Protein backbone atom coordinates (compact mmCIF):
# COMPACT_ATOMS: atom_id res chain seq x y z
CA UNK A 1 0.00 0.00 0.00
CA UNK A 2 1.49 3.31 -1.07
CA UNK A 3 1.54 6.61 0.73
CA UNK A 4 -1.10 9.08 -0.45
CA UNK A 5 -1.20 12.84 -0.10
CA UNK A 6 -4.32 14.93 -0.52
CA UNK A 7 -5.38 18.29 0.80
CA UNK A 8 -8.87 19.73 0.27
CA UNK A 9 -9.51 23.46 0.40
CA UNK A 10 -13.17 24.44 0.69
CA UNK A 11 -14.28 27.68 -0.94
CA UNK A 12 -18.06 27.67 -0.49
CA UNK A 13 -19.56 25.21 -2.99
CA UNK A 14 -16.15 24.70 -4.65
CA UNK A 15 -13.54 22.27 -3.37
CA UNK A 16 -9.96 22.55 -4.59
CA UNK A 17 -8.11 19.27 -4.17
CA UNK A 18 -4.31 19.26 -4.01
CA UNK A 19 -2.55 15.95 -4.49
CA UNK A 20 0.76 14.57 -5.64
CA UNK A 21 -0.74 14.26 -9.15
CA UNK A 22 -1.72 17.93 -9.36
CA UNK A 23 -4.75 20.14 -8.71
CA UNK A 24 -8.36 19.07 -9.15
CA UNK A 25 -11.67 20.69 -8.32
CA UNK A 26 -15.28 19.84 -7.62
CA UNK A 27 -18.45 21.92 -7.45
CA UNK A 28 -21.79 21.15 -5.88
CA UNK A 29 -24.05 21.17 -2.89
CA UNK A 30 -24.15 18.73 -0.01
CA UNK A 31 -24.65 15.24 -1.42
CA UNK A 32 -24.06 15.94 -5.12
CA UNK A 33 -20.83 17.06 -6.77
CA UNK A 34 -19.25 17.17 -10.21
CA UNK A 35 -15.58 17.70 -10.75
CA UNK A 36 -12.35 17.10 -12.54
CA UNK A 37 -9.51 15.18 -10.92
CA UNK A 38 -5.86 16.13 -11.06
CA UNK A 39 -5.36 13.55 -13.80
CA UNK A 40 -8.16 15.02 -15.94
CA UNK A 41 -10.89 12.48 -15.14
CA UNK A 42 -14.36 14.07 -15.05
CA UNK A 43 -16.76 12.60 -12.51
CA UNK A 44 -20.09 13.01 -10.73
CA UNK A 45 -20.82 11.83 -7.19
CA UNK A 46 -24.15 11.46 -5.40
CA UNK A 47 -24.35 10.55 -1.73
CA UNK A 48 -27.27 8.28 -0.88
CA UNK A 49 -28.74 7.49 2.55
CA UNK A 50 -27.16 4.92 4.88
CA UNK A 51 -23.59 5.79 3.90
CA UNK A 52 -23.88 4.77 0.25
CA UNK A 53 -22.33 6.74 -2.59
CA UNK A 54 -22.80 6.56 -6.36
CA UNK A 55 -19.77 7.62 -8.43
CA UNK A 56 -19.88 7.96 -12.17
CA UNK A 57 -17.14 8.88 -14.61
CA UNK A 58 -18.35 11.43 -17.16
CA UNK A 59 -17.28 10.74 -20.72
CA UNK A 60 -16.14 13.69 -22.76
CA UNK A 61 -18.42 14.23 -25.75
CA UNK A 62 -16.70 14.63 -29.10
CA UNK A 63 -16.61 18.15 -30.46
CA UNK A 64 -19.72 18.95 -32.50
CA UNK A 65 -19.23 19.14 -36.25
CA UNK A 66 -19.14 22.66 -37.65
CA UNK A 67 -22.08 23.59 -39.84
CA UNK A 68 -22.17 26.04 -42.72
CA UNK A 69 -21.59 29.59 -41.53
CA UNK A 70 -19.47 28.60 -38.54
CA UNK A 71 -22.45 27.51 -36.43
CA UNK A 72 -22.35 24.37 -34.37
CA UNK A 73 -25.11 21.85 -33.85
CA UNK A 74 -26.68 21.88 -30.37
CA UNK A 75 -27.59 18.43 -29.08
CA UNK A 76 -29.50 17.66 -25.89
CA UNK A 77 -28.11 15.57 -23.03
CA UNK A 78 -26.29 12.43 -24.05
CA UNK A 79 -28.10 9.10 -23.69
CA UNK A 80 -25.47 8.09 -21.14
CA UNK A 81 -26.24 11.12 -18.96
CA UNK A 82 -29.97 10.36 -19.10
CA UNK A 83 -29.39 6.71 -18.19
CA UNK A 84 -27.10 7.66 -15.30
CA UNK A 85 -29.65 10.11 -13.91
CA UNK A 86 -32.40 7.50 -14.18
CA UNK A 87 -30.23 4.92 -12.39
CA UNK A 88 -29.40 7.27 -9.53
CA UNK A 89 -33.05 8.26 -9.10
CA UNK A 90 -34.13 4.61 -9.19
CA UNK A 91 -31.64 3.61 -6.49
CA UNK A 92 -32.62 6.62 -4.40
CA UNK A 93 -36.33 5.77 -4.71
CA UNK A 94 -35.71 2.15 -3.67
CA UNK A 95 -33.70 3.22 -0.63
CA UNK A 96 -36.37 5.72 0.41
CA UNK A 97 -39.07 3.08 -0.09
CA UNK A 98 -37.17 0.61 2.08
CA UNK A 99 -36.65 3.22 4.79
CA UNK A 100 -40.30 4.29 4.83
CA UNK A 101 -41.43 0.68 5.24
CA UNK A 102 -39.31 0.20 8.41
CA UNK A 103 -41.37 2.43 10.73
N, C-alpha and C positions, 0 to 999 in steps of 0.2 A: 504494500500500500504506500503510495507516494504522498509527499507533503504537499498540501494545497494552501494557496494564499488567496483570500478574497476580502475585499473591503467594500461595504455598501454605504453610499452617501445618499441620504434622503433629502430631496428638495421638493416638498409638497407631494404632488402626485407622480413626480419623476424620481426614479432611483438611478443613480450612477454607480456602476459596479466596476471596481478596479481589481484586476487579477494579474497573474503572471503573464497571461496571454494578451492582455491589453485592456481597453476600456469598452464596456458595454453599457446599455441603458435599457430601462423599461418604464412604461407609462401606464397608469391605470388607477382605478379605485380599489378599495379593499375587496379582495376576492377575485378580481379579474385584472390581468395585466397582459400587455403585448410588449415585445422588446426585441432587441438585437444584441446577441452575445458578442464578446470580444473577438471571436473567430468569424463573425459575420452571419451566424445562424439566426434566422428570424423565428420567433416563437410566440405562442399565446398560452396563458395559464389561467385556469379557472379553479378556485378552491371550492370544494363541495363539503357538505356537512360531514360530521364524524371523522374529520382528519383526512379526508380523501382529496386528491388533487388530479385534475386532468390537464396534461401538457400536450401541446400539439405544435409540431414544426410547420411553419408557414412556408409554402413553396413560392419562389419568386416567379411571377407571371412573365412570359416573354414580352418583349416590347411590342406594342401594337404596330401594325403595318401602316405606313404613311399613305394617306389617300391623296387624290389630286388636290392641289392647292395648299399643300402643307398641313392639312387637317389630319387628325388621328381619329380612329374609330373608338367610340366609348362603349365598352362592354359592361354588363352588370357584374355582380359577384360571381366568382368562379364556382363551378359545381362542387369542388372540394370544400370551399368555405361554407357553402350551404349545408353540405353533409356533416361537416364538423359541428356547426351550430346545432343542427337537429340532434346529433348524438349527445352533445352536452346537455341540451334541454331534456332529452329523454332520460338520461341518467339522473339528472336533478329531479325530475318528476317522480321517478321510481323511488328515490331516496326519501323525498318528502312524503310520498304515499306510505312507505314503510314506517316512517316516523309517526305519521298521524294515526296509524292503526295500532300503535303500542300503548296508547293512553292507559 
